[in-house]
């Protein structure tokens, strides 16, 4: 009887503790959701410098657009479809594409496979636009892993919280008629 | 002077001797002239105002294109998927129509949104509302109504299209699937409209002249004089200005002036045959009218001549039309008319109107001085208020009230940055705050804000936020209607307000350079800009006419009479325009010009008859009777014919002719009332002949002058 009472009491206390903990976490989580670093371009560019060589390049324009995508994210796929088919913007922009996974989509293996392919940009477009299956490598190379890790590290520093995530540089000034 | 009776016997004999030569010479010259000069009749005043516009010059200097904006309202009844499909098809039809640059409408508008949770994705989507199904679309617009309510009414029974084109769109040539109203009425006149106008003139003259004079020669001779005056006038206008475009309503200046001038001559010839033969009647019509008609022509030349140096095609064409019409009519009435009518005699020289002259004279002899001064004081007050508005608040003078309209402007920029966006925000806020009729402003900022909001980002002025919004704008190709490399296109939607007020505000906004890029607003600015010139020109002409009138009659008081008799119809017509918010137009100016031309004619002819009668010892009453009989009756006949012509013109399909018809008829009535009720009373009021009796007795008129007035 005593044991039973102790059990119920401890369970009750534990339940109450969890409830209070949940209540205190909700506002904290909410605050965390709305507050992002939102670094300025001048703050972002030096950080991006670290992964300068890791970008997949799309477009021939003068203006750089840094782009973080998850190949399996439907929003990222729609976005890639839009930019890859927009000739006008391909002429104006140079997209520096970084593959940065969303945990819930479990796309790490696809990312690795894209980076390990012969033509990663082609592979990326096939996966994201044509929705092609990609052969997943069992043993990723150290280079690829370090590239993914570097991108992840930079993305965290930049607080990349959306996919696709865009960082735009300023357009070069044009004279009338150009 | 009014008491001279020129000796014209030998002149009349010569005209009668060479009458056939004279008639044939005029016909040959006229036909020959028409071979070398064919006027291009236009029924829209757009090109005239655009030529005047300083804003158009500014816009062109920036190499910006100006658009016509037509507003099309479709009454769709029920909004369902079938209707929406038709609207989508119609949108495409409009967009691919010749001359159309772009079309703003419900189906052409975009929905800007993010799929799912906007916190997860930076992808903002933009899809045309036309792709949504009818129910979904209706629901969406009701939720986000503010952004789309310029395109559709609350119960979804009417939709609006704003059509931007580089030329006026002939909506009749487009297959519109629903009942509609179009803001730009068909300004292009058909041949049938021109024919109807000509027939209106011919029919009115034939009918009324037949009723009054009981013959056809009066009408035929009148039409001859008018037609040749018309050809002569517009040929010389072309030679002077180098522009062969003649606004169709401008022809009415010639018709009015030539007709009334002709009537003074013909009427005298007609009624003189009551007691005299044809030759004597011809002699009388020449020697009694040669001086006053000369003075009226000289009066218009000196009064309106200085306006020819004003740098305005409109003012030049208006004043030249009056001057030349008056001069040609004078020449023709002295040469062609006596030659033509010399072949005929009048069987019924009596004119029924004559008895009204005695009634008028009798009544006006006992006019109430107090009422006269009250009326003059009221007219002066209205004139002073008008002058004040002219100098200090032009935009309020001729309101241009619109129920729904768009003003399109362009703003040059070098870079889309925070400063530019803040400038636009300040502009939009001030525009809306200081102009209650501004319903919506569509600019780069407003569209970028939609993208920014959809992307769950708050501050548009953050560098990355506005650059992202701009990126998506370009990604969906939505920038082409709101910006190019160096220019922002801003559209201001106004509702139930005076458009001139908003235009005036925009013209005087100096925080950023603004260029008007829609034809209607540019015309509006031209009208506001020219209002002062037009007003000052008119005022100057009236003052000069008054001064010459004083000189002709050697009377200081006649300066005042000359000025007021010409000004009164204009003053009260101006008040009418102001009270009823009638916008300033070329038709208004033409109607006013006709009035000045006719009122100055009437003042000289009335004055001549009255002064001459008084000089030869007639009593005031008798002088009034003579004046009414010889000058009043032609004016009444002429005014009735012209009012009939103007009234018939309102039946045409051409807005310009409808307007000139309405304004002309009103002004003609005001002018007639002034001539019959005010001018005689003013002549009585300034009459000093009784005071000068002694002086007069020293001259024995029988030795020098003809007593027959």
Interface residues (C-beta under 8 A of the other chain):
Chain A: X33 X38 X40 X41 X65 X73 X74 X75 X76 X78 X79 X82 X83 X86 X88 X89 X92 X161 X162 X163 X164 X165 X166 X167 X168 X170 X171 X173 X174 X176 X177 X178
Chain B: X115 X116 X119 X120 X121 X122 X123 X125 X414 X415 X416 X462 X463 X464 X467 X468 X471 X474 X475 X477 X485 X486
